[in-house]
Amino acid sequence: MKIKEIRFRAWLLGLILLSILAPAIWLAVYKLEGEKPVIRLESDSASIGKTHELHVMAADSKTGLRKVWVGLLKDGKEFTLLEESFSGG
């Protein structure tokens, strides 16, 4: 094999590896950030009645939220209080 051919193959292999690694690194750093969303529930009382208001704050400062769901579980039944979807960031 000639030296030019070996250099070309090494350059081509490096370019292929870079084209695979660059998107993988971007995905790991920006989309799989490792931080959990922040959820805060504020209530004046420990019990909840029919007219009781709950204040819920949910946020994700890096990638944003795609969906928020708030519900209650009583006697094995699930009750949805709020379900909202957001466009992707």
PyMOL commands that set and color helices and strands:
alter all, ss='L'
color gray80, all
select helices_A, chain A and resi 3-31
alter helices_A, ss='H'
color red, helices_A
select strands_A, chain A and resi 38-42+55-59+67-74+77-85
alter strands_A, ss='S'
color yellow, strands_A
deselect
rebuild
show_as cartoon
